[in-house]
C-alpha cells in the first residue's frame, strides 16, 4: 500500500454504491499499488545534455514565486 493510504479512504457515510470505501477518483490507481516504478533522468541527461537544477536553487525560486503570487492583489 502507498505511504498515504489513509488519503484514499472515504468515510462510510460518503461511500457510493460499490465504492468499498475507496475514493472513486483513485480507483484507477488501485492496480498500481505495491508496484515499484524506478525512473531516472539518465536518458535525458545522455541524449539531451540536460541536468537538473540544484535543489537549493529550486527551493529558493519556488518560495520566491509563491511569495510573489501571494503579494498580488486578488
N, CA, C and O atoms as a Maestro MAE file, in Angstrom:
{
 s_m_m2io_version
 :::
 2.0.0
}

f_m_ct {
 s_m_title
 :::
 protein
 m_atom[296] {
  # First column is atom index #
  i_m_mmod_type
  r_m_x_coord
  r_m_y_coord
  r_m_z_coord
  i_m_residue_number
  s_m_chain_name
  s_m_pdb_residue_name
  s_m_pdb_atom_name
  i_m_atomic_number
  :::
  1 25 0.845 -1.183 0.000 1 A "UNK " " N  " 7
  2 3 0.000 0.000 0.000 1 A "UNK " " CA " 6
  3 2 0.889 1.245 0.000 1 A "UNK " " C  " 6
  4 15 2.033 1.185 0.452 1 A "UNK " " O  " 8
  5 25 0.379 2.367 -0.499 2 A "UNK " " N  " 7
  6 3 1.158 3.598 -0.529 2 A "UNK " " CA " 6
  7 2 1.366 4.153 0.869 2 A "UNK " " C  " 6
  8 15 0.679 3.772 1.816 2 A "UNK " " O  " 8
  9 25 2.321 5.054 0.977 3 A "UNK " " N  " 7
  10 3 2.600 5.677 2.270 3 A "UNK " " CA " 6
  11 2 1.381 6.396 2.827 3 A "UNK " " C  " 6
  12 15 1.156 6.400 4.037 3 A "UNK " " O  " 8
  13 25 0.605 6.995 1.956 4 A "UNK " " N  " 7
  14 3 -0.521 7.816 2.391 4 A "UNK " " CA " 6
  15 2 -1.850 7.149 2.048 4 A "UNK " " C  " 6
  16 15 -2.750 7.785 1.499 4 A "UNK " " O  " 8
  17 25 -1.963 5.875 2.373 5 A "UNK " " N  " 7
  18 3 -3.186 5.166 2.026 5 A "UNK " " CA " 6
  19 2 -4.403 5.738 2.729 5 A "UNK " " C  " 6
  20 15 -5.527 5.570 2.255 5 A "UNK " " O  " 8
  21 25 -4.194 6.415 3.862 6 A "UNK " " N  " 7
  22 3 -5.329 6.999 4.573 6 A "UNK " " CA " 6
  23 2 -6.017 8.071 3.741 6 A "UNK " " C  " 6
  24 15 -7.189 8.364 3.977 6 A "UNK " " O  " 8
  25 25 -5.320 8.667 2.772 7 A "UNK " " N  " 7
  26 3 -5.922 9.675 1.914 7 A "UNK " " CA " 6
  27 2 -6.896 9.047 0.915 7 A "UNK " " C  " 6
  28 15 -7.717 9.750 0.326 7 A "UNK " " O  " 8
  29 25 -6.810 7.748 0.723 8 A "UNK " " N  " 7
  30 3 -7.680 7.078 -0.227 8 A "UNK " " CA " 6
  31 2 -8.981 6.617 0.419 8 A "UNK " " C  " 6
  32 15 -9.941 6.295 -0.281 8 A "UNK " " O  " 8
  33 25 -9.019 6.584 1.728 9 A "UNK " " N  " 7
  34 3 -10.180 6.062 2.427 9 A "UNK " " CA " 6
  35 2 -11.265 7.135 2.514 9 A "UNK " " C  " 6
  36 15 -10.987 8.288 2.842 9 A "UNK " " O  " 8
  37 25 -12.473 6.750 2.225 10 A "UNK " " N  " 7
  38 3 -13.620 7.651 2.280 10 A "UNK " " CA " 6
  39 2 -14.461 7.246 3.480 10 A "UNK " " C  " 6
  40 15 -14.739 6.060 3.655 10 A "UNK " " O  " 8
  41 25 -14.877 8.201 4.318 11 A "UNK " " N  " 7
  42 3 -15.735 7.855 5.456 11 A "UNK " " CA " 6
  43 2 -16.960 7.083 4.992 11 A "UNK " " C  " 6
  44 15 -17.471 7.311 3.896 11 A "UNK " " O  " 8
  45 25 -17.427 6.170 5.833 12 A "UNK " " N  " 7
  46 3 -18.524 5.266 5.476 12 A "UNK " " CA " 6
  47 2 -19.747 6.010 4.960 12 A "UNK " " C  " 6
  48 15 -20.395 5.537 4.026 12 A "UNK " " O  " 8
  49 25 -20.080 7.147 5.533 13 A "UNK " " N  " 7
  50 3 -21.253 7.889 5.112 13 A "UNK " " CA " 6
  51 2 -21.125 8.500 3.728 13 A "UNK " " C  " 6
  52 15 -22.126 8.884 3.122 13 A "UNK " " O  " 8
  53 25 -19.891 8.595 3.219 14 A "UNK " " N  " 7
  54 3 -19.665 9.214 1.916 14 A "UNK " " CA " 6
  55 2 -19.425 8.194 0.809 14 A "UNK " " C  " 6
  56 15 -19.164 8.570 -0.334 14 A "UNK " " O  " 8
  57 25 -19.509 6.926 1.132 15 A "UNK " " N  " 7
  58 3 -19.249 5.883 0.144 15 A "UNK " " CA " 6
  59 2 -20.384 5.794 -0.863 15 A "UNK " " C  " 6
  60 15 -21.560 5.852 -0.504 15 A "UNK " " O  " 8
  61 25 -20.015 5.653 -2.114 16 A "UNK " " N  " 7
  62 3 -21.002 5.415 -3.153 16 A "UNK " " CA " 6
  63 2 -21.267 3.926 -3.260 16 A "UNK " " C  " 6
  64 15 -20.568 3.133 -2.629 16 A "UNK " " O  " 8
  65 25 -22.232 3.538 -4.020 17 A "UNK " " N  " 7
  66 3 -22.554 2.126 -4.182 17 A "UNK " " CA " 6
  67 2 -21.366 1.404 -4.796 17 A "UNK " " C  " 6
  68 15 -20.897 1.770 -5.874 17 A "UNK " " O  " 8
  69 25 -20.883 0.385 -4.113 18 A "UNK " " N  " 7
  70 3 -19.769 -0.418 -4.612 18 A "UNK " " CA " 6
  71 2 -18.410 0.227 -4.475 18 A "UNK " " C  " 6
  72 15 -17.423 -0.327 -4.960 18 A "UNK " " O  " 8
  73 25 -18.323 1.361 -3.840 19 A "UNK " " N  " 7
  74 3 -17.037 2.050 -3.734 19 A "UNK " " CA " 6
  75 2 -16.086 1.350 -2.784 19 A "UNK " " C  " 6
  76 15 -14.877 1.572 -2.843 19 A "UNK " " O  " 8
  77 25 -16.613 0.511 -1.916 20 A "UNK " " N  " 7
  78 3 -15.803 -0.261 -0.977 20 A "UNK " " CA " 6
  79 2 -14.874 0.624 -0.157 20 A "UNK " " C  " 6
  80 15 -13.790 0.190 0.233 20 A "UNK " " O  " 8
  81 25 -15.285 1.850 0.105 21 A "UNK " " N  " 7
  82 3 -14.503 2.735 0.952 21 A "UNK " " CA " 6
  83 2 -13.355 3.418 0.255 21 A "UNK " " C  " 6
  84 15 -12.583 4.119 0.910 21 A "UNK " " O  " 8
  85 25 -13.205 3.249 -1.039 22 A "UNK " " N  " 7
  86 3 -12.101 3.863 -1.766 22 A "UNK " " CA " 6
  87 2 -12.624 5.064 -2.539 22 A "UNK " " C  " 6
  88 15 -13.684 4.998 -3.161 22 A "UNK " " O  " 8
  89 25 -11.884 6.147 -2.497 23 A "UNK " " N  " 7
  90 3 -12.249 7.339 -3.238 23 A "UNK " " CA " 6
  91 2 -12.378 6.970 -4.718 23 A "UNK " " C  " 6
  92 15 -11.404 6.503 -5.308 23 A "UNK " " O  " 8
  93 25 -13.538 7.160 -5.331 24 A "UNK " " N  " 7
  94 3 -13.730 6.747 -6.721 24 A "UNK " " CA " 6
  95 2 -12.737 7.363 -7.699 24 A "UNK " " C  " 6
  96 15 -12.392 6.735 -8.700 24 A "UNK " " O  " 8
  97 25 -12.278 8.562 -7.433 25 A "UNK " " N  " 7
  98 3 -11.330 9.193 -8.351 25 A "UNK " " CA " 6
  99 2 -9.973 8.505 -8.332 25 A "UNK " " C  " 6
  100 15 -9.165 8.697 -9.240 25 A "UNK " " O  " 8
  101 25 -9.719 7.706 -7.305 26 A "UNK " " N  " 7
  102 3 -8.441 6.993 -7.210 26 A "UNK " " CA " 6
  103 2 -8.554 5.530 -7.616 26 A "UNK " " C  " 6
  104 15 -7.562 4.801 -7.580 26 A "UNK " " O  " 8
  105 25 -9.734 5.096 -7.996 27 A "UNK " " N  " 7
  106 3 -9.953 3.682 -8.309 27 A "UNK " " CA " 6
  107 2 -9.015 3.180 -9.409 27 A "UNK " " C  " 6
  108 15 -8.565 2.036 -9.351 27 A "UNK " " O  " 8
  109 25 -8.711 4.010 -10.404 28 A "UNK " " N  " 7
  110 3 -7.833 3.595 -11.493 28 A "UNK " " CA " 6
  111 2 -6.406 3.337 -11.027 28 A "UNK " " C  " 6
  112 15 -5.643 2.649 -11.706 28 A "UNK " " O  " 8
  113 25 -6.048 3.884 -9.878 29 A "UNK " " N  " 7
  114 3 -4.693 3.691 -9.366 29 A "UNK " " CA " 6
  115 2 -4.522 2.381 -8.607 29 A "UNK " " C  " 6
  116 15 -3.392 1.946 -8.385 29 A "UNK " " O  " 8
  117 25 -5.610 1.748 -8.208 30 A "UNK " " N  " 7
  118 3 -5.521 0.539 -7.393 30 A "UNK " " CA " 6
  119 2 -4.620 -0.544 -7.994 30 A "UNK " " C  " 6
  120 15 -3.846 -1.145 -7.249 30 A "UNK " " O  " 8
  121 25 -4.679 -0.827 -9.301 31 A "UNK " " N  " 7
  122 3 -3.794 -1.863 -9.844 31 A "UNK " " CA " 6
  123 2 -2.313 -1.511 -9.732 31 A "UNK " " C  " 6
  124 15 -1.459 -2.393 -9.819 31 A "UNK " " O  " 8
  125 25 -2.006 -0.239 -9.543 32 A "UNK " " N  " 7
  126 3 -0.611 0.190 -9.468 32 A "UNK " " CA " 6
  127 2 -0.024 0.095 -8.057 32 A "UNK " " C  " 6
  128 15 1.192 0.187 -7.887 32 A "UNK " " O  " 8
  129 25 -0.872 -0.087 -7.054 33 A "UNK " " N  " 7
  130 3 -0.399 -0.125 -5.669 33 A "UNK " " CA " 6
  131 2 0.558 -1.287 -5.471 33 A "UNK " " C  " 6
  132 15 0.321 -2.399 -5.941 33 A "UNK " " O  " 8
  133 25 1.629 -1.009 -4.776 34 A "UNK " " N  " 7
  134 3 2.612 -2.034 -4.476 34 A "UNK " " CA " 6
  135 2 3.634 -2.259 -5.573 34 A "UNK " " C  " 6
  136 15 4.578 -3.026 -5.384 34 A "UNK " " O  " 8
  137 25 3.471 -1.614 -6.708 35 A "UNK " " N  " 7
  138 3 4.440 -1.758 -7.799 35 A "UNK " " CA " 6
  139 2 5.549 -0.732 -7.631 35 A "UNK " " C  " 6
  140 15 5.328 0.362 -7.111 35 A "UNK " " O  " 8
  141 25 6.732 -1.096 -8.073 36 A "UNK " " N  " 7
  142 3 7.884 -0.208 -7.969 36 A "UNK " " CA " 6
  143 2 8.129 0.415 -9.340 36 A "UNK " " C  " 6
  144 15 8.359 -0.299 -10.316 36 A "UNK " " O  " 8
  145 25 8.081 1.729 -9.415 37 A "UNK " " N  " 7
  146 3 8.329 2.439 -10.653 37 A "UNK " " CA " 6
  147 2 9.629 3.230 -10.513 37 A "UNK " " C  " 6
  148 15 9.627 4.396 -10.119 37 A "UNK " " O  " 8
  149 25 10.720 2.578 -10.841 38 A "UNK " " N  " 7
  150 3 12.008 3.257 -10.795 38 A "UNK " " CA " 6
  151 2 12.168 4.094 -12.062 38 A "UNK " " C  " 6
  152 15 12.008 3.587 -13.172 38 A "UNK " " O  " 8
  153 25 12.477 5.339 -11.894 39 A "UNK " " N  " 7
  154 3 12.685 6.227 -13.030 39 A "UNK " " CA " 6
  155 2 13.917 7.074 -12.752 39 A "UNK " " C  " 6
  156 15 14.160 7.494 -11.621 39 A "UNK " " O  " 8
  157 25 14.681 7.314 -13.797 40 A "UNK " " N  " 7
  158 3 15.855 8.163 -13.652 40 A "UNK " " CA " 6
  159 2 15.866 9.185 -14.783 40 A "UNK " " C  " 6
  160 15 15.100 9.085 -15.741 40 A "UNK " " O  " 8
  161 25 16.728 10.142 -14.652 41 A "UNK " " N  " 7
  162 3 16.891 11.153 -15.693 41 A "UNK " " CA " 6
  163 2 18.096 10.835 -16.573 41 A "UNK " " C  " 6
  164 15 18.526 11.682 -17.355 41 A "UNK " " O  " 8
  165 25 18.648 9.627 -16.456 42 A "UNK " " N  " 7
  166 3 19.872 9.272 -17.171 42 A "UNK " " CA " 6
  167 2 19.733 9.436 -18.678 42 A "UNK " " C  " 6
  168 15 20.623 10.001 -19.313 42 A "UNK " " O  " 8
  169 25 18.640 8.958 -19.268 43 A "UNK " " N  " 7
  170 3 18.474 9.049 -20.717 43 A "UNK " " CA " 6
  171 2 18.378 10.504 -21.164 43 A "UNK " " C  " 6
  172 15 18.950 10.875 -22.190 43 A "UNK " " O  " 8
  173 25 17.668 11.322 -20.413 44 A "UNK " " N  " 7
  174 3 17.546 12.732 -20.747 44 A "UNK " " CA " 6
  175 2 18.903 13.418 -20.651 44 A "UNK " " C  " 6
  176 15 19.252 14.255 -21.484 44 A "UNK " " O  " 8
  177 25 19.651 13.055 -19.637 45 A "UNK " " N  " 7
  178 3 20.998 13.625 -19.499 45 A "UNK " " CA " 6
  179 2 21.868 13.228 -20.686 45 A "UNK " " C  " 6
  180 15 22.571 14.060 -21.258 45 A "UNK " " O  " 8
  181 25 21.813 11.946 -21.051 46 A "UNK " " N  " 7
  182 3 22.665 11.409 -22.111 46 A "UNK " " CA " 6
  183 2 22.279 11.966 -23.477 46 A "UNK " " C  " 6
  184 15 23.149 12.414 -24.224 46 A "UNK " " O  " 8
  185 25 20.999 11.948 -23.817 47 A "UNK " " N  " 7
  186 3 20.579 12.346 -25.156 47 A "UNK " " CA " 6
  187 2 20.483 13.856 -25.345 47 A "UNK " " C  " 6
  188 15 20.785 14.366 -26.423 47 A "UNK " " O  " 8
  189 25 20.072 14.560 -24.322 48 A "UNK " " N  " 7
  190 3 19.829 15.995 -24.461 48 A "UNK " " CA " 6
  191 2 20.849 16.869 -23.737 48 A "UNK " " C  " 6
  192 15 20.852 18.091 -23.892 48 A "UNK " " O  " 8
  193 25 21.710 16.237 -22.947 49 A "UNK " " N  " 7
  194 3 22.677 17.015 -22.192 49 A "UNK " " CA " 6
  195 2 22.040 17.802 -21.062 49 A "UNK " " C  " 6
  196 15 22.608 18.781 -20.577 49 A "UNK " " O  " 8
  197 25 20.876 17.376 -20.651 50 A "UNK " " N  " 7
  198 3 20.129 18.063 -19.603 50 A "UNK " " CA " 6
  199 2 20.699 17.714 -18.232 50 A "UNK " " C  " 6
  200 15 21.200 16.611 -18.015 50 A "UNK " " O  " 8
  201 25 20.616 18.664 -17.324 51 A "UNK " " N  " 7
  202 3 20.950 18.378 -15.926 51 A "UNK " " CA " 6
  203 2 19.956 19.144 -15.052 51 A "UNK " " C  " 6
  204 15 19.567 20.266 -15.375 51 A "UNK " " O  " 8
  205 25 19.555 18.529 -13.951 52 A "UNK " " N  " 7
  206 3 18.581 19.192 -13.082 52 A "UNK " " CA " 6
  207 2 19.195 20.384 -12.372 52 A "UNK " " C  " 6
  208 15 20.408 20.465 -12.180 52 A "UNK " " O  " 8
  209 25 18.325 21.305 -11.988 53 A "UNK " " N  " 7
  210 3 18.784 22.446 -11.207 53 A "UNK " " CA " 6
  211 2 19.143 21.982 -9.808 53 A "UNK " " C  " 6
  212 15 18.582 20.997 -9.327 53 A "UNK " " O  " 8
  213 25 20.059 22.664 -9.146 54 A "UNK " " N  " 7
  214 3 20.373 22.316 -7.762 54 A "UNK " " CA " 6
  215 2 19.131 22.446 -6.877 54 A "UNK " " C  " 6
  216 15 18.313 23.344 -7.079 54 A "UNK " " O  " 8
  217 25 18.996 21.562 -5.913 55 A "UNK " " N  " 7
  218 3 17.832 21.553 -5.033 55 A "UNK " " CA " 6
  219 2 17.671 22.887 -4.322 55 A "UNK " " C  " 6
  220 15 16.562 23.416 -4.234 55 A "UNK " " O  " 8
  221 25 18.760 23.429 -3.820 56 A "UNK " " N  " 7
  222 3 18.689 24.689 -3.087 56 A "UNK " " CA " 6
  223 2 18.127 25.804 -3.963 56 A "UNK " " C  " 6
  224 15 17.284 26.584 -3.521 56 A "UNK " " O  " 8
  225 25 18.595 25.873 -5.202 57 A "UNK " " N  " 7
  226 3 18.125 26.896 -6.143 57 A "UNK " " CA " 6
  227 2 16.635 26.712 -6.424 57 A "UNK " " C  " 6
  228 15 15.886 27.686 -6.485 57 A "UNK " " O  " 8
  229 25 16.217 25.486 -6.590 58 A "UNK " " N  " 7
  230 3 14.817 25.187 -6.865 58 A "UNK " " CA " 6
  231 2 13.922 25.607 -5.708 58 A "UNK " " C  " 6
  232 15 12.857 26.185 -5.921 58 A "UNK " " O  " 8
  233 25 14.351 25.319 -4.484 59 A "UNK " " N  " 7
  234 3 13.556 25.675 -3.304 59 A "UNK " " CA " 6
  235 2 13.436 27.189 -3.173 59 A "UNK " " C  " 6
  236 15 12.349 27.707 -2.920 59 A "UNK " " O  " 8
  237 25 14.541 27.896 -3.341 60 A "UNK " " N  " 7
  238 3 14.521 29.357 -3.233 60 A "UNK " " CA " 6
  239 2 13.622 29.956 -4.314 60 A "UNK " " C  " 6
  240 15 12.815 30.840 -4.026 60 A "UNK " " O  " 8
  241 25 13.753 29.484 -5.556 61 A "UNK " " N  " 7
  242 3 12.927 30.010 -6.647 61 A "UNK " " CA " 6
  243 2 11.448 29.721 -6.417 61 A "UNK " " C  " 6
  244 15 10.594 30.559 -6.707 61 A "UNK " " O  " 8
  245 25 11.150 28.541 -5.897 62 A "UNK " " N  " 7
  246 3 9.755 28.199 -5.604 62 A "UNK " " CA " 6
  247 2 9.193 29.115 -4.534 62 A "UNK " " C  " 6
  248 15 8.081 29.626 -4.670 62 A "UNK " " O  " 8
  249 25 9.952 29.324 -3.474 63 A "UNK " " N  " 7
  250 3 9.498 30.200 -2.386 63 A "UNK " " CA " 6
  251 2 9.282 31.617 -2.888 63 A "UNK " " C  " 6
  252 15 8.281 32.247 -2.548 63 A "UNK " " O  " 8
  253 25 10.208 32.127 -3.692 64 A "UNK " " N  " 7
  254 3 10.069 33.476 -4.232 64 A "UNK " " CA " 6
  255 2 8.837 33.586 -5.130 64 A "UNK " " C  " 6
  256 15 8.131 34.594 -5.098 64 A "UNK " " O  " 8
  257 25 8.585 32.571 -5.915 65 A "UNK " " N  " 7
  258 3 7.414 32.558 -6.786 65 A "UNK " " CA " 6
  259 2 6.124 32.558 -5.982 65 A "UNK " " C  " 6
  260 15 5.188 33.293 -6.298 65 A "UNK " " O  " 8
  261 25 6.074 31.735 -4.944 66 A "UNK " " N  " 7
  262 3 4.875 31.675 -4.087 66 A "UNK " " CA " 6
  263 2 4.638 33.000 -3.373 66 A "UNK " " C  " 6
  264 15 3.496 33.443 -3.244 66 A "UNK " " O  " 8
  265 25 5.706 33.627 -2.912 67 A "UNK " " N  " 7
  266 3 5.567 34.918 -2.256 67 A "UNK " " CA " 6
  267 2 5.084 35.979 -3.238 67 A "UNK " " C  " 6
  268 15 4.290 36.845 -2.870 67 A "UNK " " O  " 8
  269 25 5.552 35.923 -4.476 68 A "UNK " " N  " 7
  270 3 5.132 36.895 -5.484 68 A "UNK " " CA " 6
  271 2 3.643 36.728 -5.796 68 A "UNK " " C  " 6
  272 15 2.931 37.718 -5.967 68 A "UNK " " O  " 8
  273 25 3.181 35.510 -5.870 69 A "UNK " " N  " 7
  274 3 1.750 35.259 -6.147 69 A "UNK " " CA " 6
  275 2 0.910 35.743 -4.969 69 A "UNK " " C  " 6
  276 15 -0.144 36.346 -5.167 69 A "UNK " " O  " 8
  277 25 1.370 35.484 -3.743 70 A "UNK " " N  " 7
  278 3 0.642 35.903 -2.553 70 A "UNK " " CA " 6
  279 2 0.585 37.440 -2.477 70 A "UNK " " C  " 6
  280 15 -0.394 37.999 -1.983 70 A "UNK " " O  " 8
  281 25 1.617 38.108 -2.959 71 A "UNK " " N  " 7
  282 3 1.694 39.569 -2.886 71 A "UNK " " CA " 6
  283 2 0.775 40.249 -3.897 71 A "UNK " " C  " 6
  284 15 0.469 41.433 -3.758 71 A "UNK " " O  " 8
  285 25 0.337 39.509 -4.908 72 A "UNK " " N  " 7
  286 3 -0.548 40.099 -5.922 72 A "UNK " " CA " 6
  287 2 -1.951 40.267 -5.376 72 A "UNK " " C  " 6
  288 15 -2.470 39.374 -4.706 72 A "UNK " " O  " 8
  289 25 -2.569 41.407 -5.657 73 A "UNK " " N  " 7
  290 3 -3.952 41.602 -5.202 73 A "UNK " " CA " 6
  291 2 -4.895 40.623 -5.908 73 A "UNK " " C  " 6
  292 15 -4.690 40.264 -7.067 73 A "UNK " " O  " 8
  293 25 -5.914 40.210 -5.193 74 A "UNK " " N  " 7
  294 3 -6.860 39.251 -5.764 74 A "UNK " " CA " 6
  295 2 -7.807 39.882 -6.716 74 A "UNK " " C  " 6
  296 15 -8.664 39.200 -7.278 74 A "UNK " " O  " 8
  :::
 }
 m_bond[295] {
  # First column is bond index #
  i_m_from
  i_m_to
  i_m_order
  :::
  1 1 2 1
  2 2 3 1
  3 3 4 2
  4 3 5 1
  5 5 6 1
  6 6 7 1
  7 7 8 2
  8 7 9 1
  9 9 10 1
  10 10 11 1
  11 11 12 2
  12 11 13 1
  13 13 14 1
  14 14 15 1
  15 15 16 2
  16 15 17 1
  17 17 18 1
  18 18 19 1
  19 19 20 2
  20 19 21 1
  21 21 22 1
  22 22 23 1
  23 23 24 2
  24 23 25 1
  25 25 26 1
  26 26 27 1
  27 27 28 2
  28 27 29 1
  29 29 30 1
  30 30 31 1
  31 31 32 2
  32 31 33 1
  33 33 34 1
  34 34 35 1
  35 35 36 2
  36 35 37 1
  37 37 38 1
  38 38 39 1
  39 39 40 2
  40 39 41 1
  41 41 42 1
  42 42 43 1
  43 43 44 2
  44 43 45 1
  45 45 46 1
  46 46 47 1
  47 47 48 2
  48 47 49 1
  49 49 50 1
  50 50 51 1
  51 51 52 2
  52 51 53 1
  53 53 54 1
  54 54 55 1
  55 55 56 2
  56 55 57 1
  57 57 58 1
  58 58 59 1
  59 59 60 2
  60 59 61 1
  61 61 62 1
  62 62 63 1
  63 63 64 2
  64 63 65 1
  65 65 66 1
  66 66 67 1
  67 67 68 2
  68 67 69 1
  69 69 70 1
  70 70 71 1
  71 71 72 2
  72 71 73 1
  73 73 74 1
  74 74 75 1
  75 75 76 2
  76 75 77 1
  77 77 78 1
  78 78 79 1
  79 79 80 2
  80 79 81 1
  81 81 82 1
  82 82 83 1
  83 83 84 2
  84 83 85 1
  85 85 86 1
  86 86 87 1
  87 87 88 2
  88 87 89 1
  89 89 90 1
  90 90 91 1
  91 91 92 2
  92 91 93 1
  93 93 94 1
  94 94 95 1
  95 95 96 2
  96 95 97 1
  97 97 98 1
  98 98 99 1
  99 99 100 2
  100 99 101 1
  101 101 102 1
  102 102 103 1
  103 103 104 2
  104 103 105 1
  105 105 106 1
  106 106 107 1
  107 107 108 2
  108 107 109 1
  109 109 110 1
  110 110 111 1
  111 111 112 2
  112 111 113 1
  113 113 114 1
  114 114 115 1
  115 115 116 2
  116 115 117 1
  117 117 118 1
  118 118 119 1
  119 119 120 2
  120 119 121 1
  121 121 122 1
  122 122 123 1
  123 123 124 2
  124 123 125 1
  125 125 126 1
  126 126 127 1
  127 127 128 2
  128 127 129 1
  129 129 130 1
  130 130 131 1
  131 131 132 2
  132 131 133 1
  133 133 134 1
  134 134 135 1
  135 135 136 2
  136 135 137 1
  137 137 138 1
  138 138 139 1
  139 139 140 2
  140 139 141 1
  141 141 142 1
  142 142 143 1
  143 143 144 2
  144 143 145 1
  145 145 146 1
  146 146 147 1
  147 147 148 2
  148 147 149 1
  149 149 150 1
  150 150 151 1
  151 151 152 2
  152 151 153 1
  153 153 154 1
  154 154 155 1
  155 155 156 2
  156 155 157 1
  157 157 158 1
  158 158 159 1
  159 159 160 2
  160 159 161 1
  161 161 162 1
  162 162 163 1
  163 163 164 2
  164 163 165 1
  165 165 166 1
  166 166 167 1
  167 167 168 2
  168 167 169 1
  169 169 170 1
  170 170 171 1
  171 171 172 2
  172 171 173 1
  173 173 174 1
  174 174 175 1
  175 175 176 2
  176 175 177 1
  177 177 178 1
  178 178 179 1
  179 179 180 2
  180 179 181 1
  181 181 182 1
  182 182 183 1
  183 183 184 2
  184 183 185 1
  185 185 186 1
  186 186 187 1
  187 187 188 2
  188 187 189 1
  189 189 190 1
  190 190 191 1
  191 191 192 2
  192 191 193 1
  193 193 194 1
  194 194 195 1
  195 195 196 2
  196 195 197 1
  197 197 198 1
  198 198 199 1
  199 199 200 2
  200 199 201 1
  201 201 202 1
  202 202 203 1
  203 203 204 2
  204 203 205 1
  205 205 206 1
  206 206 207 1
  207 207 208 2
  208 207 209 1
  209 209 210 1
  210 210 211 1
  211 211 212 2
  212 211 213 1
  213 213 214 1
  214 214 215 1
  215 215 216 2
  216 215 217 1
  217 217 218 1
  218 218 219 1
  219 219 220 2
  220 219 221 1
  221 221 222 1
  222 222 223 1
  223 223 224 2
  224 223 225 1
  225 225 226 1
  226 226 227 1
  227 227 228 2
  228 227 229 1
  229 229 230 1
  230 230 231 1
  231 231 232 2
  232 231 233 1
  233 233 234 1
  234 234 235 1
  235 235 236 2
  236 235 237 1
  237 237 238 1
  238 238 239 1
  239 239 240 2
  240 239 241 1
  241 241 242 1
  242 242 243 1
  243 243 244 2
  244 243 245 1
  245 245 246 1
  246 246 247 1
  247 247 248 2
  248 247 249 1
  249 249 250 1
  250 250 251 1
  251 251 252 2
  252 251 253 1
  253 253 254 1
  254 254 255 1
  255 255 256 2
  256 255 257 1
  257 257 258 1
  258 258 259 1
  259 259 260 2
  260 259 261 1
  261 261 262 1
  262 262 263 1
  263 263 264 2
  264 263 265 1
  265 265 266 1
  266 266 267 1
  267 267 268 2
  268 267 269 1
  269 269 270 1
  270 270 271 1
  271 271 272 2
  272 271 273 1
  273 273 274 1
  274 274 275 1
  275 275 276 2
  276 275 277 1
  277 277 278 1
  278 278 279 1
  279 279 280 2
  280 279 281 1
  281 281 282 1
  282 282 283 1
  283 283 284 2
  284 283 285 1
  285 285 286 1
  286 286 287 1
  287 287 288 2
  288 287 289 1
  289 289 290 1
  290 290 291 1
  291 291 292 2
  292 291 293 1
  293 293 294 1
  294 294 295 1
  295 295 296 2
  :::
 }
}
